[in-house]
Amino acid sequence: MGRTLALALAVVLMFAAVAVIMLKLMPAPLKDSDYLIIGSVATLVSLLALFVAVVTTSGQASSVFFKRRKK
């Protein structure tokens, strides 16, 4: 339960940080499509960070994508 809560909190903070950074980097008159891009990029980065965190913290790091067949 603690690991799940920590991962969820980290993903939410990552989303917020990326969204704030993107808001500062985009030129001043923001349109609706700019907000869509900011949200999409923040979501993509957050999901990639979640995937990397789950893969690296799982005990089966060597067999994440492939499993050996039993002979």
C-alpha positions as CSV (number, residue, x, y, z in Angstrom):
1,M,0.0,0.0,0.0
2,G,2.8,2.4,0.8
3,R,4.6,1.8,-2.5
4,T,1.4,2.4,-4.4
5,L,0.7,5.6,-2.6
6,A,4.3,6.8,-3.1
7,L,4.1,6.1,-6.8
8,A,0.8,7.8,-7.2
9,L,2.1,10.9,-5.3
10,A,5.3,11.0,-7.4
11,V,3.3,10.8,-10.7
12,V,1.0,13.6,-9.6
13,L,3.9,15.8,-8.6
14,M,5.6,15.0,-11.9
15,F,2.5,16.0,-13.8
16,A,2.3,19.3,-12.0
17,A,5.9,20.1,-12.4
18,V,5.9,19.4,-16.2
19,A,2.7,21.4,-16.6
20,V,4.1,24.4,-14.8
21,I,7.3,24.2,-16.7
22,M,5.4,24.0,-20.0
23,L,3.2,26.9,-19.0
24,K,6.3,29.0,-18.4
25,L,8.0,28.0,-21.7
26,M,5.0,28.5,-24.0
27,P,4.7,32.0,-25.6
28,A,2.3,34.4,-23.8
29,P,-1.1,34.4,-25.6
30,L,-2.1,30.8,-24.9
31,K,-4.9,29.3,-26.9
32,D,-7.0,26.2,-26.1
33,S,-4.8,24.0,-28.3
34,D,-1.7,25.2,-26.2
35,Y,-3.4,23.9,-23.1
36,L,-4.2,20.6,-24.8
37,I,-0.5,20.2,-25.8
38,I,0.7,21.1,-22.3
39,G,-1.7,18.5,-20.7
40,S,-0.7,15.9,-23.3
41,V,3.0,16.3,-22.7
42,A,2.6,16.3,-18.9
43,T,0.5,13.1,-19.1
44,L,3.0,11.4,-21.4
45,V,6.0,12.3,-19.1
46,S,4.0,11.2,-16.0
47,L,3.1,7.8,-17.5
48,L,6.6,7.2,-18.8
49,A,7.9,8.0,-15.3
50,L,5.4,5.6,-13.7
51,F,6.3,2.9,-16.2
52,V,10.1,3.3,-15.4
53,A,9.4,3.4,-11.7
54,V,7.3,0.2,-11.7
55,V,9.8,-1.7,-13.9
56,T,12.8,-0.7,-11.9
57,T,11.2,-1.4,-8.5
58,S,9.7,-4.7,-9.4
59,G,11.7,-7.8,-8.3
60,Q,11.5,-9.3,-11.8
61,A,13.5,-6.6,-13.7
62,S,15.2,-9.1,-16.0
63,S,11.9,-10.7,-17.2
64,V,9.7,-7.7,-17.7
65,F,9.0,-8.1,-21.4
66,F,10.1,-11.7,-22.1
67,K,9.5,-14.9,-20.2
68,R,11.4,-18.1,-20.7
69,R,9.5,-21.1,-21.8
70,K,9.7,-24.3,-19.7
71,K,11.6,-27.0,-21.5
